[in-house]
Amino acid sequence: MGAVAVGLYGDWLRVGVGVAPELSKSALARSRDALTAAAHSLGTTPGALDPARHVALTIFDGCSGHEEACCIGSAAAAPQIRVVGGAAGTEAQSTRRPYVWCNGELLGDAGLVVVFESALPFQVVTSSHLVATPTRTVVTAASGRVIEELDGMPAAQRLRELVLTDSFDAARPSEISFARIIDGVPYVRSMTRIDGDRIHLATAVEAGHVLRVMRGGDLVGTTRRELATAAARLDGAIGAFIAFSCIARHWEASLRGLEGSLADVYAAYPTTGFQSLGEQSGMLLVNHTLTGLAIGEVPR
């Protein structure tokens, strides 16, 4: 067991915190209210937040089943600013529940929204190394995080036709994922298992969604490039990087013998964060993705 922390000090930063308790009762409203409370604690309103000075980070219960609603509620409360974050989780098959910590309390079935007001420049990072294939498919029947039909056929049968393989190992992260492509950006939905004709995902989809089949790419190289780009946009240096790195990325790194190389990429910057069980990118919950906040250095 262990813990890490980051201390951000100085007149350049003000922080507002909002708590979204009892997500199971109304995650959409409570996450919206949490961002509103965070803005009010800074003496302002969600509508007055400035994308040049304000950014929001979220942490929420990744076993609540309401993660998608948390993303929508928090980001929709202030759509003009960037909102990123991640879901706290526990070990696979564990009966333990994750908690978030705020003001000296451990909170279950809850989420946090932290609004930063920064005089230093910052960059939001959203990085996925998966590569889109030409193969597209349409969800024609789905319920939450389960796809029942693709292209009007039983989902698993249609997927096997599309990828020409029967090798799906439910005990290991699949090398095949889906993504919604929005404005040219892939938002990944990881496949967790196949149960008969049904495909289970880590993120919800709806009937009518067009999904692109994704394959593995250069995990280490893509992460290195994205962080270097963020540093370049911050005048060449990152003073702090708060990271939400999907646990599936680390499973993949372990399977490919890349754990040390991936750790070295993060260690090149003053990084803190955790392995998340789903990541927030704006209003969307995504998987197999690195999201985070890079902050520039304090002038010397």
C-alpha positions as CSV (number, residue, x, y, z in Angstrom):
1,M,0.0,0.0,0.0
2,G,1.1,3.6,-0.6
3,A,0.1,7.1,-1.3
4,V,1.3,10.0,-3.4
5,A,0.5,13.7,-3.3
6,V,1.2,16.9,-5.1
7,G,1.5,20.3,-3.4
8,L,0.7,23.3,-5.5
9,Y,1.5,26.6,-3.7
10,G,1.7,30.3,-4.5
11,D,-0.4,33.3,-5.4
12,W,-0.7,31.9,-8.9
13,L,-3.4,29.4,-7.9
14,R,-6.9,29.4,-6.4
15,V,-8.9,26.3,-6.0
16,G,-12.6,25.6,-5.5
17,V,-13.9,22.2,-4.5
18,G,-17.4,20.7,-4.9
19,V,-18.6,17.4,-3.6
20,A,-21.2,15.2,-5.4
21,P,-22.6,12.8,-2.7
22,E,-24.9,9.8,-3.1
23,L,-24.4,9.5,-6.8
24,S,-26.9,6.6,-6.9
25,K,-29.7,9.1,-6.1
26,S,-29.0,11.5,-9.0
27,A,-25.5,11.5,-10.4
28,L,-26.4,14.0,-13.2
29,A,-27.7,16.7,-10.9
30,R,-25.2,16.1,-8.1
31,S,-22.2,16.4,-10.4
32,R,-23.6,19.5,-11.9
33,D,-24.2,20.9,-8.4
34,A,-20.6,20.0,-7.4
35,L,-19.1,22.1,-10.2
36,T,-21.5,24.9,-9.3
37,A,-20.3,24.7,-5.7
38,A,-16.7,24.7,-6.7
39,A,-17.3,27.9,-8.8
40,H,-19.1,29.6,-6.0
41,S,-16.3,28.9,-3.6
42,L,-14.1,30.9,-6.0
43,G,-16.6,33.7,-5.8
44,T,-18.0,33.2,-9.3
45,T,-20.6,31.2,-11.2
46,P,-20.2,28.3,-13.7
47,G,-21.2,30.6,-16.6
48,A,-18.5,33.2,-15.7
49,L,-15.6,30.7,-15.6
50,D,-12.9,31.7,-18.1
51,P,-11.4,28.9,-20.3
52,A,-8.1,30.9,-20.3
53,R,-7.9,30.8,-16.5
54,H,-10.1,28.0,-15.3
55,V,-10.0,24.2,-15.7
56,A,-11.8,21.5,-13.8
57,L,-10.6,18.1,-12.6
58,T,-12.9,15.4,-11.4
59,I,-12.6,12.2,-9.4
60,F,-15.6,9.8,-9.0
61,D,-16.6,6.4,-7.8
62,G,-15.8,4.1,-10.7
63,C,-18.0,1.3,-9.4
64,S,-21.1,3.3,-9.0
65,G,-22.5,2.6,-12.5
66,H,-23.1,6.3,-12.8
67,E,-19.8,7.5,-14.3
68,E,-21.3,8.6,-17.6
69,A,-23.8,10.8,-15.8
70,C,-21.0,12.3,-13.7
71,C,-19.1,13.3,-16.8
72,I,-22.2,14.9,-18.5
73,G,-23.4,16.7,-15.4
74,S,-20.1,18.3,-14.4
75,A,-19.0,19.3,-18.0
76,A,-22.4,20.5,-19.0
77,A,-22.5,22.9,-16.0
78,A,-19.6,24.9,-17.6
79,P,-19.3,23.8,-21.2
80,Q,-16.9,26.7,-22.0
81,I,-14.0,25.2,-19.9
82,R,-12.1,22.0,-20.1
83,V,-13.1,19.2,-17.8
84,V,-11.0,16.0,-17.3
85,G,-10.6,13.4,-14.7
86,G,-10.9,9.8,-13.8
87,A,-12.7,7.1,-11.9
88,A,-11.4,5.5,-8.7
89,G,-11.6,1.7,-8.7
90,T,-10.5,-1.4,-6.9
91,E,-8.9,-4.7,-8.0
92,A,-10.7,-6.8,-10.5
93,Q,-13.3,-9.1,-8.9
94,S,-12.9,-7.3,-5.6
95,T,-15.9,-6.8,-3.3
96,R,-14.4,-3.7,-1.9
97,R,-15.8,-0.3,-2.9
98,P,-13.6,2.7,-3.9
99,Y,-13.7,6.0,-2.0
100,V,-12.8,9.5,-2.7
101,W,-11.2,11.7,0.0
102,C,-12.2,15.3,0.7
103,N,-11.9,17.6,3.8
104,G,-10.6,14.7,5.9
105,E,-13.4,12.4,5.0
106,L,-13.6,9.2,3.0
107,L,-16.7,9.3,0.8
108,G,-18.3,6.4,-0.9
109,D,-20.8,6.6,-3.8
110,A,-19.4,10.1,-4.4
111,G,-17.4,12.3,-6.7
112,L,-15.4,15.5,-6.4
113,V,-15.0,18.4,-8.8
114,V,-12.0,20.7,-8.4
115,V,-11.9,24.0,-10.3
116,F,-8.5,25.5,-10.7
117,E,-8.1,29.2,-11.3
118,S,-4.5,29.5,-12.5
119,A,-2.4,32.5,-13.4
120,L,0.1,30.1,-15.0
121,P,-0.5,28.6,-18.4
122,F,-1.9,25.0,-18.5
123,Q,-2.7,22.3,-21.0
124,V,-5.3,19.6,-20.9
125,V,-3.9,16.2,-22.1
126,T,-6.1,13.6,-23.7
127,S,-4.1,10.8,-25.3
128,S,-5.1,7.4,-26.7
129,H,-2.5,5.3,-28.6
130,L,-5.1,3.0,-30.2
131,V,-5.3,3.2,-34.0
132,A,-8.5,3.4,-36.0
133,T,-9.1,0.7,-38.6
134,P,-11.2,1.3,-41.7
135,T,-13.9,-1.0,-40.2
136,R,-17.1,0.7,-39.0
137,T,-20.2,-0.8,-37.4
138,V,-23.5,0.6,-36.2
139,V,-25.0,-0.2,-32.8
140,T,-28.6,-1.4,-33.6
141,A,-29.5,-2.6,-30.1
142,A,-27.9,-1.8,-26.7
143,S,-28.6,-1.5,-23.1
144,G,-26.2,0.6,-21.0
145,R,-22.8,-1.0,-21.4
146,V,-23.9,-4.0,-23.3
147,I,-24.2,-4.2,-27.1
148,E,-26.8,-6.7,-28.2
149,E,-26.8,-6.0,-32.0
150,L,-24.3,-4.7,-34.5
151,D,-25.6,-3.9,-38.0
152,G,-28.8,-5.7,-37.2
153,M,-27.0,-9.0,-36.2
154,P,-26.1,-10.6,-32.9
155,A,-23.3,-8.4,-31.6
156,A,-20.6,-11.1,-31.0
157,Q,-21.4,-12.8,-34.3
158,R,-21.1,-9.6,-36.3
159,L,-17.8,-8.6,-34.5
160,R,-16.2,-11.9,-35.4
161,E,-17.2,-11.3,-39.0
162,L,-15.7,-7.9,-38.9
163,V,-12.4,-8.8,-37.3
164,L,-12.1,-12.4,-38.7
165,T,-11.2,-13.9,-35.3
166,D,-12.7,-16.0,-32.6
167,S,-9.9,-15.3,-30.1
168,F,-11.4,-13.2,-27.3
169,D,-9.8,-13.9,-23.9
170,A,-12.1,-12.4,-21.2
171,A,-9.3,-12.7,-18.7
172,R,-7.0,-10.3,-20.6
173,P,-7.5,-6.8,-22.1
174,S,-8.7,-7.3,-25.6
175,E,-6.5,-6.1,-28.4
176,I,-9.7,-5.0,-30.1
177,S,-11.7,-1.9,-28.9
178,F,-14.3,0.4,-30.3
179,A,-14.3,4.2,-30.5
180,R,-16.7,6.9,-31.4
181,I,-15.0,9.4,-33.8
182,I,-16.2,12.9,-33.0
183,D,-14.6,15.8,-35.0
184,G,-11.8,13.4,-36.0
185,V,-11.0,12.5,-32.4
186,P,-11.5,8.9,-31.2
187,Y,-13.2,8.4,-27.9
188,V,-12.4,4.8,-26.9
189,R,-14.9,2.2,-25.4
190,S,-13.0,-0.8,-24.2
191,M,-14.4,-4.3,-24.6
192,T,-14.4,-6.2,-21.2
193,R,-15.9,-9.5,-22.2
194,I,-18.2,-11.4,-24.6
195,D,-21.2,-13.2,-23.1
196,G,-22.9,-15.4,-25.7
197,D,-24.0,-13.0,-28.4
198,R,-23.6,-9.9,-26.2
199,I,-20.5,-7.6,-26.0
200,H,-19.8,-6.0,-22.7
201,L,-18.0,-2.6,-22.7
202,A,-16.5,-0.5,-20.0
203,T,-18.5,2.5,-21.2
204,A,-22.1,2.9,-22.3
205,V,-23.2,3.2,-25.9
206,E,-26.6,3.8,-27.5
207,A,-28.4,2.4,-30.5
208,G,-27.5,4.5,-33.5
209,H,-23.9,5.1,-32.5
210,V,-21.4,4.5,-35.3
211,L,-18.3,2.8,-33.9
212,R,-14.9,2.3,-35.4
213,V,-13.0,-0.8,-34.6
214,M,-9.6,0.1,-33.0
215,R,-6.3,-1.8,-32.8
216,G,-3.3,-1.4,-30.6
217,G,-0.7,1.2,-31.4
218,D,2.5,2.7,-30.0
219,L,1.7,3.1,-26.3
220,V,5.0,4.4,-25.1
221,G,5.8,6.5,-28.2
222,T,2.3,8.2,-28.3
223,T,2.5,9.0,-24.6
224,R,5.9,10.5,-25.0
225,R,4.8,12.6,-28.0
226,E,1.7,13.9,-26.3
227,L,3.5,15.0,-23.1
228,A,6.3,16.6,-25.2
229,T,3.7,18.5,-27.1
230,A,2.1,19.8,-23.9
231,A,5.5,20.8,-22.6
232,A,6.2,22.7,-25.9
233,R,3.0,24.6,-25.5
234,L,4.0,25.6,-22.0
235,D,7.2,27.3,-23.1
236,G,9.1,24.1,-23.0
237,A,8.6,22.9,-19.4
238,I,5.9,21.3,-17.3
239,G,5.9,22.4,-13.7
240,A,3.4,19.7,-12.6
241,F,1.4,17.0,-14.4
242,I,-1.7,15.5,-12.8
243,A,-2.5,12.2,-14.6
244,F,-5.4,9.9,-14.9
245,S,-4.0,6.9,-16.7
246,C,-6.4,4.0,-17.6
247,I,-5.6,0.8,-15.9
248,A,-6.0,-0.9,-19.3
249,R,-3.0,1.0,-20.5
250,H,-0.9,-0.5,-17.6
251,W,-2.3,-4.0,-18.2
252,E,-1.2,-3.7,-21.8
253,A,2.2,-2.4,-20.8
254,S,2.6,-5.4,-18.5
255,L,1.6,-7.9,-21.2
256,R,4.0,-6.3,-23.7
257,G,6.9,-5.8,-21.3
258,L,6.7,-2.1,-21.5
259,E,6.0,-1.2,-17.8
260,G,9.5,0.3,-17.3
261,S,9.4,2.3,-20.5
262,L,6.0,3.7,-19.8
263,A,7.1,4.6,-16.2
264,D,10.1,6.4,-17.7
265,V,7.9,8.6,-19.9
266,Y,5.9,9.7,-16.9
267,A,9.0,10.2,-14.7
268,A,10.5,12.6,-17.3
269,Y,8.0,15.1,-15.8
270,P,6.9,16.0,-12.2
271,T,3.9,13.6,-12.4
272,T,1.4,12.5,-9.9
273,G,-1.9,10.6,-10.3
274,F,-3.4,7.2,-10.4
275,Q,-4.5,4.3,-12.6
276,S,-8.1,5.1,-13.4
277,L,-11.1,2.9,-14.1
278,G,-12.4,5.1,-16.9
279,E,-11.5,8.6,-17.8
280,Q,-13.4,11.9,-18.3
281,S,-12.9,13.9,-21.4
282,G,-15.4,16.7,-21.5
283,M,-18.9,15.2,-21.3
284,L,-17.7,11.7,-22.3
285,L,-16.5,8.8,-20.3
286,V,-13.7,7.0,-22.2
287,N,-11.4,4.0,-21.7
288,H,-7.8,3.1,-22.5
289,T,-6.9,6.8,-22.4
290,L,-4.6,9.1,-20.5
291,T,-6.2,12.3,-19.4
292,G,-4.6,15.0,-17.3
293,L,-3.6,18.5,-16.6
294,A,-0.1,19.9,-17.3
295,I,0.7,23.2,-15.6
296,G,3.6,25.5,-16.6
297,E,6.5,26.3,-14.4
298,V,6.5,29.2,-11.9
299,P,8.8,31.9,-13.3
300,R,12.1,32.1,-11.4
